[in-house]
Amino acid sequence: MAGLWQQPCYLGQGRVLALLHLICLLSPATGALPWDNTGGSSPLEQFEVVKGNFSRTFLHVGYHKIAEIPAGACNISIQETKKSQNYLALLSQRGVSIINGNWLINRPGIYVALGTYLTYRRPNEIRSRNGESITAPGPLTEDLHVYLIYQQPFPTVQYEYSMPLNRYLAPEPGTPSAVLPLAETVDFSYPDDDGKTKQSIIKEAWHPNQVPSYPTVNSESHVTYTWMKNGHTECSTTCGTGKHQVVLECVEKDSQTAVPADFCHPAIETTKWEEDCNIQPCPAYWDVGEWSECSRRCGPGTQHRQVICRQVTDVHASGTETSVTVKSEMCGSSDMPVTQSTCQLKICSQWDIRSEWSPCSVPCGVGQRTREVVCVSNQGDVDDDQECNINLKPDTIENCDMGLCARSWFTSIWSQRCSAECGRGSRTRSVVCLMDHVTNLPLDSCEGERPPEVTSCDSGPCQNRLEWYTGPWSQCSAECGNGTQTRSVACILNSDGQMEVVDQLKCSSLSKPITSQPCRLKPCGVQWYVTEWSACSRTCNAGFRVREVRCLADNIFPSERCDPSFILESREECNKQPCVAEIDPLCSDKYHNCMVVVQARLCVYSYYRSVCCASCSRAQETHPNSFQNNHIRR
């Protein structure tokens, strides 16, 4: 976005204002400037304001170009809209680092480059929510490239600068921003009494450390007056190339005699001439960066910071400095500030047992009891279990043994209906072992014979009636964790009270009772798990087989808490029986002296193996390796 701006652009150290002042002194009495024409407006009055916005969601970590600000721009402002872990960076058009280049993060401050001062601000990362910013009054002597060092998603950067619509006073390339060579560019004349022209100011070349001489000539006596250096002010710094201002005195040029300042031209006296002073380098110092974030969200962690040895090379009149990176030895390695420190954002959450164990689930025998365990922050607030170490969580359930149960049986009344619609059936009642006439205990806990729960009944004769009969549930297949209970189911043919077990297919039209159901006991905790054995590596003469052994917790996640003394074998021998050769009935010796063939090791030849088949076969079983090696060697 662009617009017109009416305020003049600041052109470094008052160069333009000094030039305008001198041109006004040397211009004709009409007061018009050299570029005046028909009442037109000055080119300093119109500026174009350029604004832009850089916003992305995700980028690759590293440098990303935001904008290129052209030479001549002024009133430059680059602002990160909110605080983040990203950094702004500036490079010249030749790729030379100005701020935060080459993966080196600079400290906030004022930097001199491209003919202007660049103020780099990074607000305190704890107290402020503002992002980084870079501002400069300008104008730039060459193009400025703006980059973002991306490290955190959703970066947003806004930038703005002003461009003169008519750049009459733009600095020439190669001209130092702090030097205005007036003596090389100003030459004027005025008419004398007879209408002829005389030169009033002598053109002289000017050196940065030399005061230009603009003598004034007395037209009657032809005496020339000029400004002469007469000392200087105190240096702006004690080291690192500072500046001091030259003190001028008006003198008669030939005799060097001091005269009143009115005798010399006032344009030179009003100019602030400066010289370099105290050019010796300043002592190197440690430049300490900001601490990084803590490596852990809670508990003891570590944080790092960047420590660089720097040396000031120039101290400017505005109080800003230019520094360079030097070797650590110049700062004294023994005095180097620490780059790593311990940190702790908060105390980690801990498991807190909030209740005592509950009463046992049974009044006697073996049952279970529970308690409440929660994850609590250091402030006393209940956190999610993920905030605590799950491996250190205390047990919330355990078995309890309440001792022997009561010894008294109690029964309910018999059911009113017979279980069979015809023939002989049964009526049932409940049998329980009670303590204080309240608690239902296991049936085998009472003394004496358990009263019957089933009695027979007769509903009249039946004719070939099929029914399913079920047996009692078995114990749980597992001692802990998940298991299975089973029971037997039979198809019974009832013919006038005669029960006969028949094929279950005959009861297929009836709804078959379930034969298994899941059961779950207390959690097992960590324990060893194994796979099935692999096939044996050999069928005889002692091979081996393997299986995988792992330590797993209740949630089937790997654990290292199993007792290593109870680890199961992962390899064992198998098929230890000796191998027995299968003798082909057709394999026999055709000669009585085949043993000589074996001793002479002639079985490697097909002829002898055929005529002495049995002897050669037995020899190969007894010494297989020797037979094979001899065969290869021959």
Sequence and secondary structure as in RCSB ss.txt:
>XXXX:A:sequence
MAGLWQQPCYLGQGRVLALLHLICLLSPATGALPWDNTGGSSPLEQFEVVKGNFSRTFLHVGYHKIAEIPAGACN
ISIQETKKSQNYLALLSQRGVSIINGNWLINRPGIYVALGTYLTYRRPNEIRSRNGESITAPGPLTEDLHVYLIY
QQPFPTVQYEYSMPLNRYLAPEPGTPSAVLPLAETVDFSYPDDDGKTKQSIIKEAWHPNQVPSYPTVNSESHVTY
TWMKNGHTECSTTCGTGKHQVVLECVEKDSQTAVPADFCHPAIETTKWEEDCNIQPCPAYWDVGEWSECSRRCGP
GTQHRQVICRQVTDVHASGTETSVTVKSEMCGSSDMPVTQSTCQLKICSQWDIRSEWSPCSVPCGVGQRTREVVC
VSNQGDVDDDQECNINLKPDTIENCDMGLCARSWFTSIWSQRCSAECGRGSRTRSVVCLMDHVTNLPLDSCEGER
PPEVTSCDSGPCQNRLEWYTGPWSQCSAECGNGTQTRSVACILNSDGQMEVVDQLKCSSLSKPITSQPCRLKPCG
VQWYVTEWSACSRTCNAGFRVREVRCLADNIFPSERCDPSFILESREECNKQPCVAEIDPLCSDKYHNCMVVVQA
RLCVYSYYRSVCCASCSRAQETHPNSFQNNHIRR
>XXXX:A:secstr
 EEEE S    TTTHHHHHHHHHHHHS TT   TT  TT   GGG EEEEEEEEE S   SEEEEEEEE TT EE
EEEEESS  S EEEEEETT  EEES TT    SEEEEETTEEEEEE   TTT     EEEE    SS EEEEEEE
 SSS EEEEEEEEESS TT   TT  TT   HHHH   EEE TTS EEE S      TTS     EE TTT  EE
EEEEEEE   S SSSSEEEEEEEEEEETTT  B  GGGS HHHHTS  EEEE  S    EEEE      SSSSSS
EEEE  EEEEEEEEE TTS EEEEE  GGGT GGG   SEEEE SS   EEEE S     SSSSSEEEEE  EEE
E TTS EE GGGS GGG   SEEEEE  S    EEE    SS S SSSEEEEE  EEEEETTTEEE GGGSSS  
  SEEEEE S  SSEEEEEE      S SSSEEEEE  EEEEEEETTEEEEE GGGGTTS    SEEEEE S   
SEEEE      S SSS EEEE  EEEE TTS B S S GGG   SEEEE  S       TT  BSSTTHHHHHHT
T TTSHHHHHHBHHHHHHHHHHSHHHHHHHHHH 
